[in-house]
Amino acid sequence: MNIVNFKEIKPKIMYYGTPTLLLTTLNEDGSTNISPMSSSWALGDCIVLGIGLGGKAIENLKRHKECVINLPSPNLWRNVERISSFTGIREIPDYKKEIGFTFKKDKYQAAELTPLKSKTVLPTRIKECPIQIEAVVKDIRIPEYNSLFAIVETQVLHFHAAENIVQNENYINPVEWSPLIYNFRHYFGLGREIGKTFRSET
Ligand SMILES: Cc1cc2nc3c(=O)[nH]c(=O)nc-3n(C[C@H](O)[C@H](O)[C@H](O)COP(=O)(O)O)c2cc1C
């Protein structure tokens, strides 16, 4: 890209392209909820998630401090998109209703994905995701300056990877593995756009 000049803009969203993850958490009745997410970072065995306060994921994590961070590959973008307008919250906050969210209890069925029993945590893993990370919640912080989201710190317990993306026993082969990138509400894989969300404005 040949950069000639800059322009100051005021984007409504700042999703500059991070891997999509499907966070599974435990509902009060023992079933599993799936929440598409993209705000995460990892250092050592800690994975930090940015989770909106009006959703089911944070409600579940406050009550039951276990989750699975499932990483879909680009070919699963339609499955992610199938549940992108759903929330596991029955009493949907007005701001979510206004942008088109509706309640869905069974996200597995809606996404056409398959639950797999986890090794030690109660929320299930997603079979179709090549990487599934079982984790325990160590801390949930709500920033004083903002009441929109929580910063959730998790510690990895078990890292499951599809055999075909594993090399030398404990390494992921980056040639075989590619994340599904969420780039300003458009899905990308391997540097090429493959779809966009129902909320995309561009
Ligand atoms: C690809 C994608 C990425 C998203 N990233 C996040 C995120 O990082 N944090 C968040 O709170 N919501 C994110 N959302 C929105 C949530 O998926 C949405 O709030 C949903 O209602 C969560 O489901 P739940 O209420 O059942 O937990 C994202 C949605 C999509 C489609």
The ligand as a Tripos MOL2 file, in Angstrom:
@<TRIPOS>MOLECULE
LIG
   31    33     1     0     0
SMALL
NO_CHARGES

@<TRIPOS>ATOM
      1 C1        -17.6230  -11.8240   14.8900 C.3       1 LIG1
      2 C2        -18.2120  -11.1700   16.1060 C.ar      1 LIG1
      3 C3        -17.3570  -10.6630   17.0840 C.ar      1 LIG1
      4 C4        -17.8760  -10.1150   18.2580 C.ar      1 LIG1
      5 N1        -17.0190   -9.6820   19.2320 N.ar      1 LIG1
      6 C5        -17.5000   -9.3570   20.4500 C.ar      1 LIG1
      7 C6        -16.6120   -9.1020   21.5320 C.ar      1 LIG1
      8 O1        -15.3880   -9.1700   21.4110 O.2       1 LIG1
      9 N2        -17.1560   -8.8030   22.7390 N.ar      1 LIG1
     10 C7        -18.5180   -8.7510   22.9250 C.ar      1 LIG1
     11 O2        -18.9580   -8.5160   24.0560 O.2       1 LIG1
     12 N3        -19.3690   -8.9710   21.9150 N.ar      1 LIG1
     13 C8        -18.8910   -9.2910   20.6870 C.ar      1 LIG1
     14 N4        -19.7600   -9.5620   19.6550 N.ar      1 LIG1
     15 C9        -21.1990   -9.4290   19.8930 C.3       1 LIG1
     16 C10       -21.7600  -10.6220   20.6660 C.3       1 LIG1
     17 O3        -21.6060  -11.8160   19.8940 O.3       1 LIG1
     18 C11       -23.2440  -10.3950   20.9660 C.3       1 LIG1
     19 O4        -23.3050   -9.4160   21.9650 O.3       1 LIG1
     20 C12       -24.0210  -11.6120   21.3920 C.3       1 LIG1
     21 O5        -25.2940  -11.1960   21.7810 O.3       1 LIG1
     22 C13       -23.4110  -12.3720   22.5250 C.3       1 LIG1
     23 O6        -24.2340  -13.4890   22.8190 O.3       1 LIG1
     24 P1        -24.7750  -13.7180   24.3080 P.3       1 LIG1
     25 O7        -25.5840  -12.5100   24.7090 O.co2     1 LIG1
     26 O8        -25.6150  -14.9610   24.2320 O.co2     1 LIG1
     27 O9        -23.5520  -13.8800   25.1740 O.co2     1 LIG1
     28 C14       -19.2800  -10.0430   18.4500 C.ar      1 LIG1
     29 C15       -20.1160  -10.5210   17.4530 C.ar      1 LIG1
     30 C16       -19.5990  -11.0730   16.2900 C.ar      1 LIG1
     31 C17       -20.5290  -11.5880   15.2340 C.3       1 LIG1
@<TRIPOS>BOND
     1     1     2 1
     2     2     3 ar
     3     2    30 ar
     4     3     4 ar
     5     4     5 ar
     6     4    28 ar
     7     5     6 ar
     8     6     7 ar
     9     6    13 1
    10     7     8 2
    11     7     9 ar
    12     9    10 ar
    13    10    11 2
    14    10    12 ar
    15    12    13 ar
    16    13    14 ar
    17    14    15 1
    18    14    28 ar
    19    15    16 1
    20    16    17 1
    21    16    18 1
    22    18    19 1
    23    18    20 1
    24    20    21 1
    25    20    22 1
    26    22    23 1
    27    23    24 1
    28    24    25 2
    29    24    26 1
    30    24    27 1
    31    28    29 ar
    32    29    30 ar
    33    30    31 1
@<TRIPOS>SUBSTRUCTURE
     1 LIG1         1 GROUP 0 **** ****
